[in-house]
Amino acid sequence: MERRTSQRSGYVPVPKQAQVRQQDVFDQEYDDIWPSRPPTSVRRYRGDVGAARTTVDVRSTTRDFPVTQPGRRSSIPARSTASMAMRTSASQTNVPALTNTRRKLIETDDMVARRGKGSSKAQGQQHARFHWLFYVGLAMLVMTLLWAGLNIVGGWWQTVQDDWHYGRPRTVHADAVVGHNDSAASKSHFIAINLNRHVQVIEFPGGDSSKAKIYVGPVLVGNDQDLAVPKLDFRDVNDDGKPDMIISIGDSRYVFLNENGAFRALRTGEQIHL
């Protein structure tokens, strides 16, 4: 009788021990992911009086699935679809409400995070504003840098021009009538030279190099004074009717008085007017 029933239904009985072992293996596999829930075949539904909805009364006898009777098809779904059945059964409980609350919480957190980002941007914009004195100081700094740059460029350009006009070492030529055997036709020739910071003036009275005279001028001290240009000027500074020699180097003036057919350095206490 048992063989005939199995041939008609296509069901082959499986030993209980094999079913229990197979069930335990799968239970261990999904226990960490899904909570252990009984299948829908062992659930009973009842309606509470006065309740607005039907609640679910889940009663699980044991963790072992019942063994089907011979001649009957098993109502328990295959293990591959058990998880789907569990998810379907979970949808009939209060789990969707929990998922909705989780979604709401996540959305609320996103909104708070977005608001926090917006507030941080606003704070960054507020901190980016500077006081008007900051811009004034920045403008003054830029003007100072421009002024320093113009001075550097101007000094370099002046040095280039002096190289073109006076060479190295700096040398200046001048002609003047000073009363040293000269005349308007044959003026005396003067050469002022800055040789290694030592200023010297060479005079050719009446243009005659055989009667040349050398006057030792000042020694220059300071940065780049070896490139200073000594300039010559001739005019009467002590009211004796004779032109005197004045050496100009930058803002400094060095006076040599004309006396006895030659020039001499100014002595202390002598009155002059430049």
Residue pairs with C-beta under 8 A, 6 or more apart in sequence:
2 70
2 71
5 11
5 70
5 71
6 12
6 13
6 70
6 71
9 71
9 72
9 73
11 68
11 70
11 71
11 72
11 73
11 74
13 68
13 70
16 67
19 64
19 65
19 67
20 64
22 79
23 63
23 64
23 65
23 79
26 79
26 82
27 36
27 63
30 83
34 83
34 86
36 63
37 58
37 86
37 89
37 90
38 58
38 60
39 65
39 76
39 77
39 82
39 85
39 86
39 89
40 85
40 88
40 89
41 75
41 76
42 58
42 59
42 60
42 61
43 56
43 57
43 58
43 59
43 89
44 57
44 58
44 59
45 54
45 56
45 57
46 54
46 55
46 57
47 54
47 55
48 54
48 55
56 92
56 93
65 76
68 74
68 75
68 76
77 84
77 85
159 227
162 170
162 227
162 229
166 172
166 229
168 227
169 193
169 194
169 195
169 196
169 226
170 193
170 194
170 227
170 228
170 229
170 230
171 191
171 192
171 193
171 194
172 191
172 192
172 193
172 229
172 230
172 231
172 232
173 189
173 190
173 191
174 189
174 190
174 192
174 232
174 234
175 187
175 188
175 189
175 190
176 187
176 188
176 190
176 232
176 234
176 243
177 183
177 184
177 187
177 188
177 243
178 188
178 234
178 242
178 243
178 245
178 258
179 242
179 243
179 258
179 261
180 188
180 203
180 205
180 206
180 261
180 262
181 205
181 206
181 208
181 211
181 261
182 188
182 205
182 206
182 207
183 206
186 206
186 207
187 206
187 207
188 203
188 204
188 205
188 206
188 207
189 203
189 204
189 207
190 201
190 202
190 203
190 204
190 232
190 245
191 201
191 202
192 199
192 200
192 201
192 202
192 217
192 230
192 231
192 232
192 247
193 199
193 200
193 201
193 202
193 230
194 220
194 226
194 227
194 228
194 229
194 230
194 249
196 226
197 219
197 220
197 221
197 225
197 226
198 216
198 217
198 219
198 220
199 217
199 218
199 219
199 220
199 230
199 247
199 249
199 254
200 214
200 215
200 216
200 217
201 214
201 215
201 217
201 230
201 232
201 245
201 247
201 256
201 263
202 212
202 213
202 214
202 215
203 212
203 213
203 214
203 215
203 263
204 211
204 212
205 211
205 212
205 213
205 261
213 262
215 245
215 256
215 263
217 230
217 247
217 254
218 247
218 249
218 252
218 254
220 226
220 228
220 249
228 249
228 250
229 249
230 247
230 248
230 249
231 247
231 248
231 249
232 245
232 246
232 247
232 248
233 245
233 246
233 248
234 243
234 244
234 245
234 246
235 243
235 244
235 246
236 242
236 243
236 244
237 244
237 246
237 255
237 257
237 272
237 273
237 274
238 244
238 257
238 270
238 271
238 272
239 273
240 258
242 258
242 259
243 258
244 255
244 256
244 257
244 258
244 263
244 272
245 255
245 256
245 258
245 263
246 253
246 254
246 255
246 256
246 274
247 253
247 254
247 256
248 254
253 274
254 265
254 266
255 265
255 266
255 272
255 274
256 263
256 264
256 265
256 266
257 263
257 264
257 265
257 266
257 270
257 272
266 272
